[in-house]
Amino acid sequence: MNILWLGQPECDDATLVGGKAANLSRLAARHRVPPGFCLTVAAYARWFLGIETTPQAVFTDELATSLKRLEAHSSSTPLSVAVRSSAVGEDGAEASFAGQHESYLNLAGIEAVAEAVRLCWASTHSERAAAYRRQYGLTAETTQVAVLVQQLVPADASAVVFSANPVTGDRNEAVINASWGLGESIVGGTVTPDTFVVHKASLEVIDFRLGSKERMTISVPEGTREVAVPRLLRRQTTLNDEQVAAAARLATTLEEQMGWPVDLECSWHQGELHLLQCRPITTIG
């Protein structure tokens, strides 16, 4: 099977769609996860590795059909999507693969999306990804990678949230790193975000540090761009009290549902909280 949709039972299987897509598929029915589909590891073997002689036109046609279906069910027209790798073993308890494979945001049209899918597949063979695999005793020959295509959330603000304190290991605390725009600047480490430490039981903020927030990632017609944050916004807190509580509550709920401390990515658009990624915190035993 080449394509599976988030929320399908088969899409919960990490051996078919990788850890990133499988985790989101498991949560899609109960949380506001952007709709999307996944090109499976079978598609990677067939259309990138060339294990079967399937014409590339078939790949393009299947992808185009899925994009049209996604647009029909999306809340935005025209459809803009995020294209992210989802390797088998990625976002697992032992290795997160965070930042090792490529992601592409704010893409529209079959040509741009098809090229991004191919680049995601190709990124598994980069030196950066190869070095990471060697660290965990993995090889390129055993690598299987799927690609997740989701409706893009045009985020006003984004956050990386931990359901346990990743520095101290305290499981009574949630830690929220938040900044303006799309979450790529936080994940990429190019911005110093606001940091909230929240007591999970009471949802009380027990520590807060205002980040400098000098850079943010925004959508532009050709994709995304990192730009300077206006000075007024740099001095403002990214999240209000309700948003901080909602993020901490979501992390606590996901920890209970998944059975392990979680590291999640989320974003807000027009006041609504969207779940973009959920994986184990690999630094906590």
C-alpha positions in Angstrom: 0.0 0.0 0.0 1.5 3.3 -1.1 -0.6 5.9 0.7 -2.3 5.8 4.1 -4.4 8.5 5.8 -4.0 9.8 9.3 -6.6 8.1 11.4 -6.7 4.9 9.4 -5.9 1.9 11.6 -3.1 0.9 9.3 -1.5 4.3 9.6 -1.0 3.6 13.3 1.7 1.1 12.4 5.1 2.6 12.6 6.7 -0.1 10.5 4.5 1.1 7.6 4.6 4.9 8.1 7.4 5.6 10.6 7.1 6.9 14.1 6.1 10.5 13.4 3.1 9.7 11.2 2.1 6.7 13.4 2.0 8.8 16.6 -0.1 11.5 15.0 -2.4 8.9 13.4 -3.1 7.4 16.8 -4.1 10.8 18.2 -5.9 12.3 15.2 -9.4 11.2 16.3 -9.1 12.8 19.7 -7.0 15.9 19.1 -6.9 18.8 16.5 -4.3 17.2 14.2 -4.1 18.7 10.7 -5.5 16.3 8.1 -3.0 14.5 6.0 -1.7 11.3 4.4 1.5 9.4 4.4 3.5 7.9 1.6 4.5 4.6 3.1 7.8 2.8 3.3 6.5 0.7 0.4 6.3 3.8 -1.7 9.8 4.7 -0.7 11.1 1.3 -1.9 9.1 1.4 -5.1 9.6 4.9 -6.2 12.9 6.0 -4.7 15.0 2.9 -4.3 13.5 1.4 -7.5 13.0 -2.0 -6.1 10.0 -2.4 -8.5 9.8 -0.9 -12.0 6.7 1.2 -11.3 6.5 4.2 -13.7 7.1 7.6 -12.1 3.8 8.7 -13.7 2.0 6.4 -11.4 3.6 8.0 -8.4 2.7 11.4 -9.6 -0.9 10.4 -10.3 -1.4 8.8 -6.9 0.1 11.8 -5.2 -2.1 14.2 -7.2 -5.3 12.3 -6.4 -4.4 12.3 -2.7 -3.7 16.1 -2.7 -7.1 16.7 -4.3 -8.8 14.6 -1.7 -6.9 16.5 1.1 -7.9 19.8 -0.4 -11.6 18.7 -0.4 -11.4 18.0 3.3 -9.2 21.0 4.3 -10.2 24.2 5.9 -8.2 26.4 3.6 -8.3 27.0 -0.1 -6.1 26.9 -2.0 -4.4 24.1 -0.1 -0.9 24.6 1.4 0.9 21.6 2.9 3.8 20.6 5.0 5.9 17.7 3.8 8.0 15.9 6.4 9.9 12.7 6.6 8.8 9.9 9.0 11.4 7.3 9.2 11.0 3.9 10.8 12.6 4.2 14.2 12.2 8.0 14.1 10.4 9.6 17.1 10.9 6.4 19.1 12.0 5.9 22.7 15.7 5.4 21.8 16.3 7.9 19.0 14.2 10.9 17.9 16.0 11.7 14.6 15.0 15.3 15.4 16.3 17.6 12.6 18.1 14.8 10.7 15.8 14.6 7.8 14.3 17.4 5.7 10.9 19.1 6.0 9.3 21.5 3.6 6.5 24.0 4.5 3.9 26.0 2.7 3.9 24.1 -0.6 1.1 24.1 -3.2 0.6 22.1 -6.4 1.6 18.6 -7.4 5.0 19.6 -8.8 6.3 21.3 -5.7 4.9 18.5 -3.4 6.3 15.7 -5.5 9.7 17.3 -5.5 9.6 17.8 -1.7 8.7 14.1 -1.3 11.7 13.1 -3.3 14.0 15.5 -1.4 12.7 14.0 1.9 13.5 10.5 0.7 17.0 11.7 -0.5 17.7 13.3 2.9 18.0 9.9 4.5 21.3 9.5 2.6 22.8 12.8 3.8 26.0 12.8 5.8 24.2 14.3 8.7 21.6 11.5 8.8 24.3 8.9 8.2 26.3 10.1 11.2 23.3 10.0 13.4 22.5 6.5 12.3 26.0 5.4 13.1 25.6 6.8 16.6 22.7 4.4 17.2 24.1 1.4 15.3 21.8 1.8 12.3 22.8 1.6 8.6 21.5 3.1 5.4 20.7 -0.3 4.1 18.2 -0.9 6.9 16.6 2.6 6.7 13.0 2.8 5.7 11.4 6.2 5.4 7.8 7.4 4.8 6.8 10.9 4.0 3.9 12.8 5.8 1.9 15.4 3.8 -0.4 17.5 6.0 -2.4 20.7 5.6 -0.2 23.5 6.8 -1.3 25.5 9.9 -0.4 29.2 9.2 0.7 29.6 12.8 0.5 32.9 14.7 2.6 31.3 17.5 4.2 27.9 18.0 5.6 25.9 20.9 7.7 22.9 21.8 6.2 21.3 24.9 7.6 18.7 27.3 5.4 16.8 29.7 8.4 16.4 32.0 11.2 18.8 32.7 13.9 17.7 30.2 16.7 19.4 32.2 15.9 18.2 35.8 13.8 15.2 34.9 10.9 16.4 37.2 7.8 14.7 35.9 5.5 17.1 37.9 6.5 19.9 35.6 5.7 20.7 32.0 8.1 23.0 30.1 6.9 25.2 27.2 9.2 26.9 24.7 7.1 29.3 22.6 7.8 32.0 19.9 6.0 33.8 17.1 5.2 32.3 13.7 5.9 28.7 12.5 7.8 26.4 14.8 10.8 25.9 12.6 12.8 28.6 14.3 12.3 27.0 17.7 13.1 23.5 16.4 16.1 24.8 14.4 17.5 26.7 17.4 17.7 30.0 15.7 15.4 31.8 18.2 15.6 32.2 21.9 11.9 31.5 22.8 9.8 32.4 25.9 10.1 29.5 28.4 7.3 28.6 30.8 7.7 26.0 33.6 4.2 24.8 34.7 3.2 22.6 37.6 1.1 20.0 35.8 -1.4 19.3 38.6 -2.3 23.0 39.3 -1.4 24.5 35.9 0.4 27.2 37.8 3.4 28.9 36.1 6.2 28.4 38.6 9.0 29.9 36.4 9.0 32.2 33.3 11.8 33.6 31.2 11.1 36.1 28.5 13.0 35.2 25.4 14.6 37.7 23.0 12.6 36.2 20.1 14.6 38.0 17.5 13.8 35.7 14.5 10.6 33.9 13.3 9.6 31.7 10.4 6.8 33.0 8.2 5.0 31.7 5.1 5.8 33.4 1.8 4.6 32.5 -1.7 7.6 30.3 -2.5 7.6 28.5 0.9 8.9 30.0 4.1 11.4 32.6 5.2 13.0 33.4 8.5 12.7 37.2 9.3 13.3 39.6 12.1 10.6 39.9 14.7 9.2 43.4 15.1 10.7 45.0 18.2 7.4 45.5 19.9 6.6 41.7 19.6 10.0 40.8 21.1 9.1 42.4 24.4 5.6 40.7 24.5 4.9 37.3 25.9 4.1 34.9 23.1 1.3 33.0 25.0 -1.4 34.2 27.3 -2.4 32.4 30.5 -5.1 30.3 28.7 -2.7 29.2 26.0 -0.1 28.2 28.5 -2.6 26.2 30.5 -3.9 24.5 27.3 -0.4 23.5 26.2 0.5 22.0 29.6 -2.9 20.2 29.8 -2.4 18.8 26.3 1.1 17.5 27.2 -0.3 15.9 30.3 -3.1 14.3 28.4 -0.8 13.0 25.7 1.6 11.5 28.3 -1.3 9.6 29.8 -2.6 8.4 26.3 0.8 7.4 24.9 2.2 5.9 28.1 5.5 7.9 28.2 6.7 11.5 28.8 6.1 13.4 25.6 7.9 16.0 23.5 5.3 17.7 21.3 5.1 20.5 18.8 2.0 22.6 18.5 0.8 25.9 17.1 -2.0 28.4 17.4 -4.0 29.9 14.5 -6.9 32.2 15.2 -7.0 31.1 18.8 -7.1 27.3 18.0 -4.4 24.9 19.3 -3.2 22.4 16.7 -1.0 19.3 17.5 1.8 18.9 14.9 4.1 16.2 16.4 4.3 13.9 19.4 7.3 11.8 20.4 9.0 10.4 23.5 11.4 12.5 25.5 14.6 10.5 24.8 16.6 12.2 27.5 14.5 10.8 30.4 14.7 7.2 31.4 
